Amino acid sequence: METKSRFNKIYVLCPAYIVTGGPDALHQIVFYLNRSGINSTIAYVANANCKIEIPIQYRIYLDSFITKQEIIDNEKNAIIIPETYSYMAKEYKKAQVFIWWLSVDNNLKQTGFLNKTFYFLTFPLRYILRNEKYKGRAKKIFLDRIKKKKYSFGNEQANVSHMCASYYALDYVELRSKRPVYKAIEPISKVFLEKYNEHKDCLSLENRSNVILYNPKKSGKFIHKLNNKYRDLSFLPLTGLSQDELIEKYKSSKLFIDFGPFPGAERMPKEAVLYGCAIITGKHGASAFYGDVPINDKYKFTEKHHKAVYERITYILDHYHEIYDDFNEYRDVVLNLETGFIRSLKELFLQ
């Protein structure tokens, strides 16, 4: 039976210039929508007087773009808005709006009066100290932060639906919204998947290091405490590495740990587990949900249990071959994300 798109065009709002997990997912969804025969384009949000171009990292997904100002708001189109821009939903009265919850926490933070007041008072100093970051974009950065509001589920428009990129987000939104809510969990990056397919046949469980990998932006404080308390452990922060260098660390290590906030289904644990690393996490955000991090509870801890974390780490390092299969389900889930994502998009946007 022939199918066609429910909409003439789907616009995906995305911050210009920024290269992180969120924008990667926003470029990904455009790629997979178009690949599924659903007409889609990225719509960059940026200062009108700034030059915009597709970041090199995202040119594998698309070769053209428009700006937010070029979006056509009519009943035949749809607009996907990341949760960080949820306050923009009210700008569109006719198109179907889908708020995509890539994160829960990022929608909540930095929305309080005191936080905004502090940011307002310190902005001149921030501008001086981070001139390269703010140059040409200071007004947009400032206004985005000041205007940011927590999404109000009590005043939802009739043209709004929700998409959730984690079970954590699905739980959060379903408890609060009376509008339709759909699951849409994106895969890890296309480049990483391709590199994994290149490397998977030569992966080895032998000669792996006891150095423990972690992301210092997410787990730095907790790792510092562990490192000070248990001097026999050796940690390696994954920072300043190219993708090939990062993959080499995954391939040659036994363990990756993440005690970060998990505002969504984090990518680095998914990457690490694919390359054979065992995983230990905290119990914050998405890491508390088995659907997002499908590993046994004996690998999930609250930070106050330092000794239990230490004992589990040493057990993994000493018995790596024995516990390797404990993470098979997580690996399978990660490898099936692409197929599941495409299926979700077709169910949502084809008729």
Summary of the structure (lengths in Angstrom):
residues: 351
radius of gyration: 21.2
end to end distance: 10.3
largest distance: 63.6
contacts: 1061
relative contact order: 0.12
helix: 48%
strand: 16%
